[in-house]
């Protein structure tokens, strides 16, 4: 029955007041949403806060969900806006680096190999511009096509492709530096 | 994906933690969903229009990205934000993250404040916690959205009511969303009547600004002073501070309908805002006189307050030296709103009427083309000065290096023996005076100060206020930093207290108190967190500290816990026996260092602090009330059950004659703060 229902249908139902639909919709998408928030912010605490904000606001926002958009595109757009907002506030107050700047390595597994991977990750992410980071947050998990990512960020598909190329170039350079070192 | 990207993806996957708050978040979402449903019954509004969401978002997103990039440069100017302030900032602004969420829901209904007070009150309670003061004056985009949203408020009332009942732990997130719709409504109700044509920030906020401006306020702040154990840290050292900016910022926030950002509250500035009647020094004594009073703490029966009041001498103003003033005025585009440049011009006009004929004034502006708008002119020629002031117009971007350097050059020209040179920098906060490195800027100003030209800073307007830089500049320039939100404040700073603002009588004034561990178990300095000095700085004459101006009074209050009191917070150590010192019955010893203006070596004043010393006059107890008020605004960790009701009673009982009305105004503000805090 409901198991097969698409997110889009659930969202429409939720917007019309169907409680179970909303509950199911959110339960289905929560983990993905959290993952995105993490990729956007780079820090667990920030990701948790951001996710909570979005969850709290979702009931009100659903009213504006237009059926033709894919639900995930819409949800991700909400998430990106929220992250930008948070960043702006944070920048105003602290003028400090964002999550990718003040990473706490010991939060992750103590496995040395994984830890090396994490260090490199922080290094890589911090050296990219904010736009590229946001783009990566959307595209690193294969669910988003370039066109969809463009819709979420409000840029053209071509821009996304160009940005991904930039990232690859940057990573290649980083790799070469490492080889030299 | 390329290899590198795959590597990145894997690393990212490894780094992503598992979500641990899922249940709580889902519960919160469901609660909000239910609340919304409840409020919707009866007002079926199926035809809810959705605006062109993608367009707004994409425009907004790219706009925000752009803003964020440009913010980074400005960020370089922020001077003194501590790391913990960052933590607080994250916490507070996380809650505000929702504010931008509110999608525009166009509705023809007029933007009327909902009549039903109760949900509004609860909603308003959240404003305190969400502290959206940085948000409120932000953008036109938000303004127009809110006009429509305020209409929505009527429907969403139910939502707010339900939401506000949500568990306190999570309430902030939800309510913060509705909160932004509220401040403008509150503003329309709470906005004070405009005074003399110049309006407070409230009207400026209502103005539709064509260009949305990001809110880049930054405040100088540090962690609240903790309770110190006397045996561990017997000595407390700090620099005095006569700035009053924090009080005005607090007032401006409350008048705009929201609780002041705790980060903007510096308790010592609030206490020092008011003139007190401490005993004045005799003619041949030091230029100021300290008076120490020990009395019961209003908010804690187990502790006492050590109140240190310093009164500066008020030399006969007829004999005062001539003043050479350079008005360095920011005339960039951002100064165009009524609560900035026009208020500034009015303020300077007020001040002009207080100056003597021999004083000289020059005006330098910095924006677009920096320039000397008025050559040094004697005040006897008021007409020329007024004319130059009236001609000022805002426009262009902030210029250059030239601004500050030119001002100092002009001050050099005007200098003469026995006269006092001062630059008054008037700005709304973006200190693009050309030297973009804040440390370099401070060094430059310090050097100039040593060569005899002082610098004071006047801040105007909200949204851009770089309070931290203002404080730093004034500190280095041996001047005062004040924030002018209304013409009355301009009158206070530039007319009533002109003597204090313009004429220093003691420089680099430092206080050091040593408490006697045999008598006092713990102590806590209220305020002065941004003025702390190292213990060794006290005797080091090269360390800069605050100035006292003619007629100024400065107050510092310690809360002390006598040995054996019930109110001691820290347990005794288990493994180290308590030190057995034999005090001579003194509670502590107060030392003050100051320099006569022009001198490089400091002089020392000392006095012991004894039990029951001094007499707690109404004046002194009023200052304690303000200390309590400041603590209420910043969380009130040590206040126990003492709240706004007790505060207002105490303030009312101790306000005394209040010739200028500052204290009655303060009580009004306390009432506002109380309502906004939902007590």
Boltz contact constraints between the chains, C-beta under 6 A:
constraints:
  - contact:
      token1: [A, 17]
      token2: [B, 37]
      max_distance: 6.0
  - contact:
      token1: [A, 22]
      token2: [B, 33]
      max_distance: 6.0
  - contact:
      token1: [A, 26]
      token2: [B, 26]
      max_distance: 6.0
  - contact:
      token1: [A, 26]
      token2: [B, 29]
      max_distance: 6.0
  - contact:
      token1: [A, 30]
      token2: [B, 22]
      max_distance: 6.0
  - contact:
      token1: [A, 31]
      token2: [B, 19]
      max_distance: 6.0
  - contact:
      token1: [A, 34]
      token2: [B, 19]
      max_distance: 6.0
  - contact:
      token1: [A, 35]
      token2: [B, 16]
      max_distance: 6.0
  - contact:
      token1: [A, 38]
      token2: [B, 16]
      max_distance: 6.0
  - contact:
      token1: [A, 44]
      token2: [B, 17]
      max_distance: 6.0
  - contact:
      token1: [A, 48]
      token2: [B, 21]
      max_distance: 6.0
  - contact:
      token1: [A, 49]
      token2: [B, 94]
      max_distance: 6.0
  - contact:
      token1: [A, 52]
      token2: [B, 25]
      max_distance: 6.0
  - contact:
      token1: [A, 52]
      token2: [B, 173]
      max_distance: 6.0
  - contact:
      token1: [A, 53]
      token2: [B, 97]
      max_distance: 6.0
  - contact:
      token1: [A, 53]
      token2: [B, 98]
      max_distance: 6.0
  - contact:
      token1: [A, 53]
      token2: [B, 173]
      max_distance: 6.0
  - contact:
      token1: [A, 55]
      token2: [B, 25]
      max_distance: 6.0
  - contact:
      token1: [A, 55]
      token2: [B, 28]
      max_distance: 6.0
  - contact:
      token1: [A, 55]
      token2: [B, 29]
      max_distance: 6.0
  - contact:
      token1: [A, 56]
      token2: [B, 28]
      max_distance: 6.0
  - contact:
      token1: [A, 56]
      token2: [B, 32]
      max_distance: 6.0
  - contact:
      token1: [A, 56]
      token2: [B, 173]
      max_distance: 6.0
  - contact:
      token1: [A, 56]
      token2: [B, 174]
      max_distance: 6.0
  - contact:
      token1: [A, 57]
      token2: [B, 98]
      max_distance: 6.0
  - contact:
      token1: [A, 57]
      token2: [B, 101]
      max_distance: 6.0
  - contact:
      token1: [A, 57]
      token2: [B, 177]
      max_distance: 6.0
  - contact:
      token1: [A, 58]
      token2: [B, 29]
      max_distance: 6.0
  - contact:
      token1: [A, 59]
      token2: [B, 32]
      max_distance: 6.0
  - contact:
      token1: [A, 59]
      token2: [B, 33]
      max_distance: 6.0
  - contact:
      token1: [A, 59]
      token2: [B, 36]
      max_distance: 6.0
  - contact:
      token1: [A, 63]
      token2: [B, 48]
      max_distance: 6.0
  - contact:
      token1: [A, 64]
      token2: [B, 50]
      max_distance: 6.0
  - contact:
      token1: [A, 64]
      token2: [B, 103]
      max_distance: 6.0
  - contact:
      token1: [A, 66]
      token2: [B, 50]
      max_distance: 6.0
  - contact:
      token1: [A, 77]
      token2: [B, 57]
      max_distance: 6.0
  - contact:
      token1: [A, 81]
      token2: [B, 57]
      max_distance: 6.0
  - contact:
      token1: [A, 82]
      token2: [B, 97]
      max_distance: 6.0
  - contact:
      token1: [A, 84]
      token2: [B, 64]
      max_distance: 6.0
  - contact:
      token1: [A, 85]
      token2: [B, 97]
      max_distance: 6.0
  - contact:
      token1: [A, 85]
      token2: [B, 100]
      max_distance: 6.0
  - contact:
      token1: [A, 86]
      token2: [B, 97]
      max_distance: 6.0
  - contact:
      token1: [A, 89]
      token2: [B, 93]
      max_distance: 6.0
  - contact:
      token1: [A, 89]
      token2: [B, 96]
      max_distance: 6.0
  - contact:
      token1: [A, 90]
      token2: [B, 90]
      max_distance: 6.0
  - contact:
      token1: [A, 90]
      token2: [B, 93]
      max_distance: 6.0
  - contact:
      token1: [A, 91]
      token2: [B, 71]
      max_distance: 6.0
  - contact:
      token1: [A, 92]
      token2: [B, 216]
      max_distance: 6.0
  - contact:
      token1: [A, 93]
      token2: [B, 89]
      max_distance: 6.0
  - contact:
      token1: [A, 94]
      token2: [B, 86]
      max_distance: 6.0
  - contact:
      token1: [A, 94]
      token2: [B, 89]
      max_distance: 6.0
  - contact:
      token1: [A, 95]
      token2: [B, 75]
      max_distance: 6.0
  - contact:
      token1: [A, 95]
      token2: [B, 78]
      max_distance: 6.0
  - contact:
      token1: [A, 96]
      token2: [B, 86]
      max_distance: 6.0
  - contact:
      token1: [A, 108]
      token2: [B, 15]
      max_distance: 6.0
  - contact:
      token1: [A, 114]
      token2: [B, 14]
      max_distance: 6.0
  - contact:
      token1: [A, 117]
      token2: [B, 11]
      max_distance: 6.0
  - contact:
      token1: [A, 117]
      token2: [B, 14]
      max_distance: 6.0
  - contact:
      token1: [A, 118]
      token2: [B, 15]
      max_distance: 6.0
  - contact:
      token1: [A, 121]
      token2: [B, 11]
      max_distance: 6.0
  - contact:
      token1: [A, 121]
      token2: [B, 15]
      max_distance: 6.0
  - contact:
      token1: [A, 140]
      token2: [B, 9]
      max_distance: 6.0
  - contact:
      token1: [A, 140]
      token2: [B, 12]
      max_distance: 6.0
  - contact:
      token1: [A, 154]
      token2: [B, 57]
      max_distance: 6.0
  - contact:
      token1: [A, 154]
      token2: [B, 58]
      max_distance: 6.0
  - contact:
      token1: [A, 154]
      token2: [B, 61]
      max_distance: 6.0
  - contact:
      token1: [A, 154]
      token2: [B, 62]
      max_distance: 6.0
  - contact:
      token1: [A, 168]
      token2: [B, 2]
      max_distance: 6.0
  - contact:
      token1: [A, 171]
      token2: [B, 4]
      max_distance: 6.0
  - contact:
      token1: [A, 175]
      token2: [B, 4]
      max_distance: 6.0
